[in-house]
Every structure is written in structure tokens, then in C-alpha cells.
Amino acid sequence: MTTFGTEGELDTRRIEEFWRWFSGIARDLSMEPENKDLLQKLDSKVRSLHPAIAWEIGPGERDTWQLVISPDLDPDLLPVTEAIISHAPTISGWEFHAARQPKDWNNEFEMERNGGSVSIDARDWKYVLLRYPDGNVEILLHGDNAKHLSKEERWQAASIFLQGILGEKPLLDKHLSFDLSDKIEENLRDKLKPISLLPQAFGFRSESHSRSQNPQ
């Protein structure tokens, strides 16, 4: 049995039981990925491993399907999800990941809002990537359609989008922050770049800026 922080203990035996259960339903789930009964059971099984982790299934990168056991943007939970995935068996047609993977999408998505959902079109968003001398990195997302979103909704939209285009792991870096706004400081306007360039730019090859001064 291995202890992970104050959230409790991750029982290796329970992990192995989870994977035995998943091996038994993987074929049925791949044939009926929207089967509510199977999805509810999967949710219960994952949360029994740790109540704060998340999961998702979808098309795989190498295999037909993937199951992601996610730390849900909590860097302290990445060792938990990695431990779970380390016990994953080989299952035909399935691949497994300890964090959300970049998606093959068109930068359009939906997110929950007031008990319903709202559609977000990020195809025309732009970004500025700032790197500071203290090692911190900031991604400023700009979208005219963000003005109808609350502060919390802008953060949610930004997190969904960035996980979709970059994957979850880069966002677990405690030195990384991000924001979405419909406004941009005048001195940053000439640094705005098309959002399609963000994956290539995420090697942090951006100008260094001092927090004590406005970025050049």
C-alpha cells in the first residue's frame, strides 16, 4: 500500500481489481461507448481508487480507444494517476494515459454552464506567451467571444482549450499560469499570434520579460 499525501492511501490491490474489472468490460465499452450503465460503473470504480481524480474515454492515438485517468489539473495527484496507469494490462484496442492528451479537433468545444452547456469557438483566438526571469510562464489567450463569459467560465474555457491543444501535463507545471480575456494590453497587441501556432511555440521560445516592467 502506497501513501499519496493527505488524501489517503492508494491500495495496490484495489488498483489490480480495477484493471481486472476493466479488462472484463473493455470490449463491451468499445462497442457501446455511450452505455450509461457501463459509464456509471466506470465512474464509481475510478472514484473508489481516489475521490479527486477524473477520467475520460475517447479515440486513441495509437489504438482505437483510450482511457485517461486524470489528476484533473492537480499536480499533486499526478503520481496517483501514474501509479494507476502503471498497473494497466495490455488490452486489444485500448491505450491508457495518466493525464489528458492533446485532441485532434477543430478548436470548437462545449462546456457546462448553469445546468446546460455553452458552445465555444476558439478558432480565431490568439495568444501571447510570456516567460519571466523567475522561471514563471504565462499564456495569455485572447478571444473576442470571451466577453460573455464570467471570470470563472473564462478560466474553465481556457483550461479545456489548453488541455485540448497541449495536453494536460504542461498545465500541471506550478510555474505556468494562463488567462483568457476579450481585451489585451496595448503593449502586447503586436505580440499576438494565431492560436494554431501555440503547440509549436510551447517550447517557451518567447521573449524574456521582467515582472517589474511592461513586456517589450
Backbone as JSON, one array per atom type, in Angstrom:
{
  "sequence": "MTTFGTEGELDTRRIEEFWRWFSGIARDLSMEPENKDLLQKLDSKVRSLHPAIAWEIGPGERDTWQLVISPDLDPDLLPVTEAIISHAPTISGWEFHAARQPKDWNNEFEMERNGGSVSIDARDWKYVLLRYPDGNVEILLHGDNAKHLSKEERWQAASIFLQGILGEKPLLDKHLSFDLSDKIEENLRDKLKPISLLPQAFGFRSESHSRSQNPQ",
  "N": [[0.85, -1.19, 0.0], [0.55, 2.19, -0.86], [1.23, 5.48, 0.18], [-0.2, 8.6, -0.67], [0.21, 11.74, -0.12], [-2.13, 13.71, 1.79], [-4.57, 12.83, 1.08], [-5.15, 10.23, 1.44], [-4.74, 6.68, 1.09], [-3.47, 4.77, -1.6], [-4.49, 1.84, -2.7], [-2.8, -0.92, -3.78], [-3.85, -3.42, -4.31], [-6.52, -2.79, -4.78], [-6.25, -1.29, -7.11], [-5.38, -3.27, -8.9], [-7.65, -4.87, -8.87], [-9.41, -3.1, -10.07], [-8.37, -2.99, -12.7], [-8.71, -5.63, -13.48], [-11.48, -5.72, -13.53], [-11.96, -3.76, -15.51], [-10.76, -4.95, -17.73], [-12.58, -6.94, -18.2], [-14.82, -5.6, -19.14], [-14.02, -4.06, -21.23], [-14.24, -4.69, -23.98], [-17.04, -4.62, -24.4], [-17.48, -1.95, -23.74], [-16.06, -0.63, -25.74], [-17.65, -1.25, -27.9], [-20.04, -0.11, -27.19], [-19.74, 2.83, -26.43], [-21.25, 4.81, -25.22], [-22.81, 3.66, -23.36], [-24.76, 3.99, -20.65], [-24.94, 2.61, -18.22], [-22.51, 1.17, -18.07], [-20.74, 3.34, -18.08], [-21.43, 4.69, -15.74], [-20.71, 2.76, -13.86], [-17.97, 2.66, -14.4], [-17.23, 5.23, -13.62], [-17.76, 5.09, -10.86], [-15.96, 3.07, -10.12], [-13.47, 4.24, -10.73], [-13.46, 6.47, -9.03], [-13.45, 5.21, -6.64], [-10.86, 4.49, -6.4], [-9.51, 6.88, -5.97], [-10.95, 9.77, -4.71], [-10.66, 12.29, -5.91], [-9.7, 12.21, -8.48], [-10.11, 12.18, -12.09], [-11.67, 10.97, -15.16], [-11.72, 9.92, -18.6], [-12.94, 8.69, -21.72], [-12.15, 8.01, -25.14], [-11.36, 8.39, -28.68], [-8.3, 6.74, -29.48], [-4.73, 7.48, -29.72], [-2.9, 5.71, -30.81], [-4.18, 3.22, -30.65], [-7.59, 2.05, -31.06], [-9.23, 3.04, -29.01], [-8.96, 5.1, -26.05], [-8.34, 5.23, -22.54], [-8.29, 7.62, -20.13], [-6.93, 8.33, -17.04], [-7.14, 10.9, -15.01], [-5.38, 13.56, -13.27], [-6.89, 15.75, -12.99], [-6.03, 18.42, -13.32], [-4.63, 18.82, -10.98], [-1.53, 18.96, -9.78], [-0.44, 17.52, -7.66], [-1.73, 15.14, -7.72], [-0.84, 13.74, -9.88], [1.19, 11.69, -9.43], [-0.49, 9.75, -8.36], [-2.29, 9.07, -10.46], [-0.42, 8.18, -12.3], [0.58, 5.96, -10.97], [-1.67, 4.3, -11.0], [-2.03, 3.9, -13.77], [0.33, 2.59, -14.31], [-0.15, 0.0, -13.66], [-1.76, -0.92, -15.62], [-3.11, -3.37, -17.79], [-2.31, -5.05, -20.92], [-4.62, -4.49, -23.36], [-6.45, -5.36, -26.09], [-7.01, -2.98, -28.61], [-7.07, -0.82, -26.91], [-5.57, 1.99, -25.27], [-3.75, 3.6, -22.6], [-3.61, 6.41, -20.39], [-2.07, 8.71, -18.08], [-2.78, 11.31, -17.86], [-4.72, 13.89, -19.43], [-4.75, 13.89, -22.98], [-3.48, 15.69, -25.9], [-5.94, 16.76, -28.27], [-7.34, 15.75, -31.4], [-8.8, 18.0, -32.99], [-11.05, 20.72, -33.95], [-10.77, 23.07, -32.6], [-13.15, 23.84, -31.46], [-15.54, 23.58, -28.89], [-17.63, 22.38, -26.17], [-18.86, 23.47, -22.99], [-19.94, 23.05, -19.59], [-22.64, 24.99, -18.28], [-24.57, 26.7, -16.07], [-26.25, 24.48, -15.54], [-26.7, 23.67, -18.1], [-25.24, 23.79, -21.32], [-22.62, 25.51, -23.1], [-21.48, 26.6, -26.23], [-18.21, 26.96, -27.44], [-16.16, 28.68, -29.62], [-12.99, 28.56, -30.56], [-11.4, 29.05, -32.72], [-10.56, 31.46, -33.8], [-9.09, 32.58, -31.81], [-6.28, 34.2, -30.28], [-2.9, 34.35, -29.01], [-0.51, 35.25, -26.45], [2.65, 34.4, -25.39], [4.44, 34.51, -22.52], [7.53, 34.69, -20.86], [9.18, 34.74, -17.81], [11.91, 36.12, -15.86], [12.07, 34.83, -13.37], [11.43, 32.25, -13.86], [8.77, 31.67, -14.2], [5.95, 31.15, -16.35], [3.6, 32.47, -18.59], [0.54, 32.15, -20.23], [-1.33, 34.05, -22.26], [-4.46, 34.17, -23.42], [-6.49, 35.38, -26.03], [-9.68, 36.28, -27.0], [-12.38, 37.51, -28.8], [-14.92, 36.57, -28.32], [-14.97, 35.96, -25.67], [-16.07, 37.76, -23.98], [-18.65, 37.41, -23.08], [-18.49, 35.61, -21.08], [-18.18, 34.69, -17.64], [-15.67, 35.37, -15.08], [-14.9, 32.94, -13.88], [-15.88, 31.17, -15.8], [-14.32, 31.87, -18.0], [-11.82, 30.98, -17.14], [-12.37, 28.25, -17.01], [-12.99, 27.7, -19.71], [-10.53, 28.34, -20.88], [-8.87, 26.42, -19.68], [-9.97, 23.99, -20.61], [-9.57, 24.34, -23.35], [-6.72, 24.61, -23.54], [-5.85, 22.16, -22.53], [-6.86, 20.6, -24.54], [-5.36, 21.36, -26.78], [-2.7, 21.25, -26.0], [-2.48, 19.15, -24.23], [-2.75, 17.75, -20.9], [-0.54, 17.6, -19.15], [1.49, 19.73, -19.47], [0.13, 21.82, -18.19], [0.22, 21.18, -15.57], [2.49, 22.11, -14.52], [3.74, 23.99, -11.94], [4.78, 26.47, -12.33], [3.48, 27.59, -14.38], [0.98, 29.71, -15.64], [-2.26, 30.82, -16.79], [-4.59, 32.72, -18.76], [-7.71, 33.97, -20.01], [-9.1, 36.42, -22.06], [-11.18, 39.05, -23.41], [-9.94, 41.32, -23.92], [-6.8, 42.96, -24.46], [-3.64, 44.1, -23.4], [-2.33, 47.16, -24.62], [0.41, 47.27, -25.19], [0.96, 44.67, -25.78], [-0.29, 43.93, -28.05], [1.0, 43.76, -30.54], [2.3, 41.41, -30.25], [0.55, 39.34, -30.37], [-0.38, 36.16, -31.55], [-1.54, 33.73, -33.98], [-3.71, 31.18, -32.76], [-3.21, 28.65, -33.68], [-0.5, 28.34, -33.76], [0.35, 27.84, -31.23], [0.99, 25.17, -30.16], [3.53, 24.63, -31.38], [4.97, 26.76, -30.4], [5.19, 26.24, -27.77], [7.54, 25.43, -26.69], [8.46, 27.32, -25.11], [9.85, 29.31, -26.38], [10.0, 32.21, -26.21], [10.12, 35.79, -25.79], [12.01, 37.0, -23.01], [10.73, 38.54, -20.14], [10.55, 41.11, -17.7], [8.94, 41.16, -14.55], [8.79, 43.54, -13.27], [8.58, 45.44, -15.15], [6.83, 46.64, -18.05], [6.12, 44.25, -20.62], [8.2, 44.11, -23.49]],
  "CA": [[0.0, 0.0, 0.0], [1.38, 3.37, -1.01], [0.55, 6.69, 0.63], [-0.06, 9.78, -1.52], [-0.23, 12.97, 0.53], [-3.13, 13.65, 2.85], [-5.85, 12.37, 0.53], [-5.39, 8.85, 1.82], [-3.82, 5.69, 0.57], [-3.84, 4.13, -2.85], [-4.32, 0.42, -2.43], [-2.38, -1.63, -4.98], [-4.8, -4.49, -4.57], [-7.72, -2.2, -5.38], [-5.88, -0.95, -8.49], [-5.38, -4.51, -9.67], [-9.05, -5.26, -9.02], [-10.0, -2.2, -11.08], [-7.96, -3.38, -14.04], [-9.38, -6.89, -13.81], [-12.86, -5.36, -13.89], [-11.98, -3.05, -16.79], [-10.46, -5.94, -18.77], [-13.79, -7.71, -18.46], [-15.86, -4.81, -19.8], [-13.41, -3.2, -22.25], [-14.8, -4.98, -25.3], [-18.41, -4.1, -24.43], [-17.41, -0.49, -23.73], [-15.62, -0.18, -27.06], [-18.76, -1.43, -28.82], [-21.1, 0.81, -26.75], [-19.05, 3.83, -25.6], [-22.2, 5.69, -24.54], [-23.63, 2.82, -22.47], [-24.82, 4.71, -19.38], [-24.69, 1.71, -17.1], [-21.07, 0.94, -18.01], [-20.07, 4.59, -17.74], [-21.66, 4.93, -14.32], [-19.87, 1.82, -13.12], [-16.6, 3.1, -14.57], [-17.05, 6.4, -12.77], [-17.71, 4.63, -9.48], [-14.73, 2.31, -9.92], [-12.33, 5.16, -10.73], [-13.51, 7.31, -7.84], [-13.12, 4.37, -5.48], [-9.41, 4.49, -6.31], [-9.21, 8.17, -5.35], [-12.16, 10.57, -4.97], [-10.4, 13.57, -6.56], [-9.23, 12.06, -9.85], [-11.15, 12.19, -13.13], [-11.41, 10.01, -16.22], [-12.46, 10.11, -19.85], [-12.62, 7.76, -22.79], [-12.31, 8.6, -26.46], [-10.5, 7.78, -29.69], [-6.9, 6.69, -29.09], [-3.71, 7.98, -30.63], [-2.33, 4.54, -31.5], [-5.23, 2.21, -30.71], [-8.92, 2.57, -31.39], [-9.78, 3.75, -27.86], [-8.09, 5.4, -24.93], [-8.88, 5.57, -21.23], [-7.42, 8.54, -19.4], [-7.15, 8.55, -15.62], [-6.56, 12.25, -14.97], [-5.28, 14.26, -11.99], [-7.86, 16.85, -13.05], [-5.26, 19.65, -13.18], [-3.98, 18.9, -9.66], [-0.2, 18.33, -9.95], [-0.16, 16.59, -6.56], [-2.4, 13.86, -8.0], [-0.22, 13.04, -11.0], [1.76, 10.41, -9.0], [-1.59, 8.8, -8.15], [-2.77, 8.55, -11.75], [0.68, 7.41, -12.91], [0.63, 4.65, -10.3], [-2.8, 3.51, -11.5], [-1.76, 3.52, -15.16], [1.47, 1.67, -14.35], [-0.67, -1.36, -13.48], [-2.7, -1.24, -16.71], [-2.74, -4.53, -18.62], [-2.45, -4.88, -22.37], [-5.97, -4.84, -23.8], [-6.55, -5.1, -27.53], [-7.83, -1.85, -29.0], [-7.09, 0.23, -25.89], [-4.35, 2.57, -24.72], [-4.06, 4.2, -21.31], [-2.8, 7.59, -20.1], [-2.19, 9.24, -16.72], [-3.2, 12.7, -17.98], [-5.44, 14.13, -20.69], [-3.88, 14.02, -24.14], [-3.95, 16.64, -26.92], [-7.02, 16.22, -29.08], [-7.39, 16.04, -32.82], [-10.08, 18.7, -33.06], [-11.07, 21.94, -34.76], [-10.76, 24.19, -31.65], [-14.51, 24.15, -31.03], [-15.9, 22.67, -27.81], [-18.72, 22.79, -25.3], [-18.6, 23.34, -21.56], [-21.15, 23.17, -18.77], [-22.98, 26.35, -17.86], [-25.88, 26.87, -15.44], [-27.05, 23.29, -15.74], [-26.75, 23.33, -19.51], [-23.92, 23.85, -21.95], [-22.39, 26.64, -23.98], [-20.52, 26.29, -27.28], [-17.08, 27.89, -27.53], [-15.4, 28.59, -30.87], [-11.67, 29.15, -30.3], [-10.62, 29.02, -33.94], [-9.99, 32.78, -34.06], [-8.35, 33.08, -30.66], [-4.85, 34.47, -30.41], [-2.21, 34.17, -27.73], [0.82, 35.78, -26.17], [3.37, 33.53, -24.46], [5.42, 35.31, -21.8], [8.44, 33.97, -19.98], [9.74, 35.7, -16.87], [13.23, 35.74, -15.34], [11.97, 33.95, -12.2], [11.07, 30.91, -14.29], [7.34, 31.54, -14.44], [5.49, 31.27, -17.74], [2.2, 32.9, -18.64], [-0.14, 32.09, -21.53], [-2.46, 34.97, -22.34], [-5.35, 33.86, -24.53], [-7.36, 36.5, -26.38], [-10.8, 35.94, -27.88], [-13.47, 38.49, -28.72], [-16.14, 35.92, -27.83], [-14.86, 35.66, -24.23], [-16.67, 38.83, -23.18], [-19.93, 36.99, -22.5], [-18.21, 34.62, -20.06], [-17.74, 35.19, -16.34], [-14.26, 35.11, -14.8], [-14.76, 31.5, -13.67], [-16.12, 30.5, -17.08], [-13.15, 32.1, -18.85], [-10.78, 30.06, -16.7], [-12.78, 26.91, -17.41], [-12.83, 27.61, -21.16], [-9.09, 28.32, -21.17], [-8.29, 25.13, -19.25], [-10.43, 22.97, -21.55], [-8.91, 24.55, -24.63], [-5.29, 24.34, -23.46], [-5.69, 20.71, -22.43], [-7.16, 20.03, -25.84], [-4.35, 21.66, -27.79], [-1.37, 20.93, -25.48], [-2.5, 18.06, -23.28], [-2.86, 18.2, -19.51], [0.72, 17.62, -18.38], [2.12, 21.05, -19.38], [-0.61, 22.69, -17.29], [0.5, 20.77, -14.2], [3.7, 22.83, -14.09], [3.34, 25.03, -11.0], [5.31, 27.76, -12.78], [2.69, 28.01, -15.53], [-0.35, 30.28, -15.42], [-2.93, 31.18, -18.04], [-5.78, 33.56, -18.63], [-8.46, 34.24, -21.24], [-9.78, 37.71, -21.98], [-11.54, 39.67, -24.68], [-9.13, 42.52, -24.02], [-5.36, 42.72, -24.41], [-2.92, 45.34, -23.17], [-1.89, 47.78, -25.87], [1.81, 46.95, -25.47], [1.07, 43.26, -26.15], [-1.06, 43.66, -29.26], [1.85, 43.35, -31.66], [2.85, 40.08, -29.97], [-0.5, 38.35, -30.54], [-0.13, 35.2, -32.63], [-2.66, 32.81, -34.2], [-3.73, 30.09, -31.78], [-2.71, 27.43, -34.31], [0.93, 28.27, -33.57], [0.68, 27.61, -29.83], [1.74, 23.93, -29.87], [4.93, 24.76, -31.77], [5.6, 27.79, -29.58], [5.17, 25.89, -26.36], [8.87, 25.16, -26.18], [8.78, 28.53, -24.36], [10.79, 30.14, -27.14], [9.44, 33.56, -26.27], [10.99, 36.8, -25.2], [12.01, 37.1, -21.56], [10.22, 39.83, -19.69], [10.65, 41.35, -16.26], [7.66, 41.5, -13.93], [8.83, 44.91, -12.79], [8.42, 46.33, -16.29], [5.91, 46.16, -19.08], [6.81, 43.47, -21.66], [8.59, 44.9, -24.67]],
  "C": [[0.88, 1.24, 0.0], [0.6, 4.61, -0.61], [0.84, 7.84, -0.32], [-0.64, 10.97, -0.78], [-1.27, 12.72, 1.6], [-4.47, 13.12, 2.36], [-6.14, 10.92, 0.93], [-4.41, 7.93, 1.16], [-4.38, 5.06, -0.7], [-3.49, 2.66, -2.72], [-3.99, -0.31, -3.74], [-3.35, -2.75, -5.32], [-6.08, -3.95, -5.22], [-7.44, -1.79, -6.83], [-5.95, -2.18, -9.37], [-6.8, -5.02, -9.88], [-9.75, -4.39, -10.06], [-9.65, -2.67, -12.48], [-8.52, -4.74, -14.45], [-10.82, -6.62, -14.25], [-12.88, -4.71, -15.27], [-11.68, -4.01, -17.94], [-11.7, -6.72, -19.17], [-14.86, -6.94, -19.22], [-15.33, -4.0, -20.98], [-14.02, -3.43, -23.63], [-16.21, -4.41, -25.42], [-18.4, -2.57, -24.49], [-16.97, 0.06, -25.08], [-16.73, -0.3, -28.09], [-19.91, -0.49, -28.49], [-20.49, 1.88, -25.86], [-19.97, 4.81, -24.89], [-23.16, 4.9, -23.65], [-23.62, 3.44, -21.07], [-24.49, 3.84, -18.19], [-23.19, 1.45, -16.95], [-20.32, 2.19, -17.58], [-20.25, 4.93, -16.26], [-20.81, 4.01, -13.45], [-18.4, 2.21, -13.21], [-16.31, 4.29, -13.67], [-16.91, 6.0, -11.31], [-16.4, 3.9, -9.18], [-13.51, 3.24, -9.84], [-12.31, 5.97, -9.44], [-13.25, 6.5, -6.57], [-11.61, 4.25, -5.31], [-8.9, 5.76, -5.63], [-10.35, 9.12, -5.7], [-11.92, 11.84, -5.78], [-9.9, 13.43, -7.99], [-10.41, 12.0, -10.82], [-10.78, 11.16, -14.2], [-12.15, 10.45, -17.47], [-12.05, 9.02, -20.82], [-12.85, 8.47, -24.12], [-11.41, 7.9, -27.45], [-9.03, 7.84, -29.25], [-5.97, 7.29, -30.12], [-3.12, 6.84, -31.46], [-3.36, 3.43, -31.68], [-6.58, 2.87, -30.94], [-9.46, 3.46, -30.27], [-8.69, 4.08, -26.86], [-8.91, 5.64, -23.67], [-7.85, 6.45, -20.55], [-7.86, 8.57, -17.94], [-6.4, 9.84, -15.29], [-6.45, 12.8, -13.55], [-6.18, 15.48, -11.92], [-7.2, 18.19, -12.7], [-4.67, 19.86, -11.79], [-2.62, 18.21, -9.76], [0.13, 17.34, -8.84], [-0.78, 15.21, -6.79], [-1.79, 13.12, -9.18], [0.47, 11.74, -10.56], [0.69, 9.34, -8.77], [-2.03, 8.2, -9.48], [-1.67, 7.76, -12.46], [0.8, 6.04, -12.28], [-0.48, 3.75, -10.81], [-2.5, 3.01, -12.91], [-0.61, 2.53, -15.25], [1.04, 0.21, -14.19], [-1.58, -1.8, -14.63], [-2.21, -2.45, -17.51], [-2.78, -4.16, -20.09], [-3.83, -5.38, -22.78], [-6.1, -4.44, -25.26], [-7.49, -3.94, -27.8], [-7.83, -0.7, -28.03], [-5.67, 0.7, -25.57], [-4.73, 3.37, -23.47], [-3.08, 5.34, -21.0], [-3.1, 8.12, -18.71], [-2.53, 10.73, -16.7], [-3.88, 12.87, -19.32], [-4.46, 14.43, -21.81], [-4.38, 15.13, -25.08], [-4.98, 15.97, -27.82], [-6.85, 16.6, -30.55], [-8.75, 16.68, -33.08], [-9.94, 19.99, -33.87], [-11.15, 23.19, -33.88], [-12.16, 24.71, -31.33], [-14.89, 23.13, -29.96], [-17.1, 23.22, -27.04], [-18.29, 22.63, -23.86], [-19.89, 23.58, -20.8], [-21.35, 24.62, -18.34], [-24.4, 26.38, -17.34], [-26.8, 25.68, -15.7], [-27.21, 22.88, -17.17], [-25.36, 23.32, -20.09], [-23.84, 25.07, -22.85], [-21.3, 26.23, -24.97], [-19.45, 27.38, -27.35], [-16.34, 27.63, -28.83], [-14.08, 29.33, -30.66], [-10.82, 29.25, -31.56], [-9.94, 30.36, -34.24], [-9.26, 33.36, -32.86], [-6.9, 33.34, -31.04], [-4.21, 34.33, -29.03], [-0.94, 34.99, -27.68], [1.44, 34.86, -25.13], [4.5, 34.33, -23.83], [6.25, 34.43, -20.86], [9.18, 34.98, -19.11], [11.07, 35.21, -16.3], [13.16, 34.79, -14.14], [11.55, 32.54, -12.56], [9.6, 30.7, -14.53], [6.99, 31.81, -15.89], [4.0, 31.59, -17.72], [1.68, 32.8, -20.07], [-1.35, 33.01, -21.46], [-3.25, 34.65, -23.6], [-6.28, 35.05, -24.77], [-8.42, 36.01, -27.35], [-11.92, 36.94, -27.71], [-14.73, 37.88, -28.13], [-16.05, 35.56, -26.35], [-15.61, 36.68, -23.37], [-18.0, 38.43, -22.54], [-19.75, 35.95, -21.39], [-17.8, 35.31, -18.76], [-16.27, 34.86, -16.14], [-14.02, 33.61, -14.63], [-14.94, 30.74, -14.97], [-14.96, 30.71, -18.04], [-12.01, 31.16, -18.45], [-11.11, 28.63, -17.14], [-12.58, 26.72, -18.91], [-11.35, 27.53, -21.53], [-8.48, 26.98, -20.81], [-8.7, 24.01, -20.18], [-9.68, 23.1, -22.87], [-7.44, 24.17, -24.57], [-5.01, 22.85, -23.29], [-5.93, 20.05, -23.78], [-6.03, 20.22, -26.84], [-2.94, 21.26, -27.34], [-1.32, 19.63, -24.69], [-2.47, 18.62, -21.86], [-1.52, 18.41, -18.82], [1.4, 19.0, -18.35], [1.44, 21.98, -18.38], [-0.41, 22.32, -15.83], [1.76, 21.43, -13.65], [3.27, 24.0, -13.2], [3.88, 26.4, -11.36], [4.52, 28.32, -13.95], [1.35, 28.58, -15.07], [-0.95, 30.66, -16.76], [-4.16, 32.0, -17.76], [-6.4, 33.73, -20.0], [-9.2, 35.54, -21.07], [-10.18, 38.16, -23.37], [-10.77, 40.96, -24.89], [-7.66, 42.14, -23.93], [-4.67, 44.07, -24.21], [-2.32, 45.85, -24.48], [-0.46, 47.37, -26.22], [2.03, 45.49, -25.82], [0.41, 42.96, -27.49], [-0.19, 43.19, -30.42], [2.49, 42.0, -31.44], [1.8, 38.98, -30.1], [-0.2, 37.46, -31.74], [-1.35, 34.29, -32.79], [-2.57, 31.61, -33.26], [-3.17, 28.8, -32.37], [-1.21, 27.25, -34.11], [1.32, 27.9, -32.14], [1.41, 26.29, -29.57], [3.21, 24.03, -30.23], [5.66, 25.74, -30.87], [5.77, 27.36, -28.14], [6.49, 25.32, -25.86], [9.38, 26.35, -25.38], [9.85, 29.35, -25.06], [10.17, 31.52, -27.33], [10.39, 34.52, -25.59], [10.89, 36.74, -23.68], [11.57, 38.5, -21.16], [10.37, 39.92, -18.18], [9.29, 41.71, -15.71], [7.65, 42.94, -13.45], [8.63, 45.92, -13.91], [7.35, 45.78, -17.21], [6.68, 45.37, -20.1], [7.09, 44.36, -22.86], [7.8, 44.44, -25.89]]
}
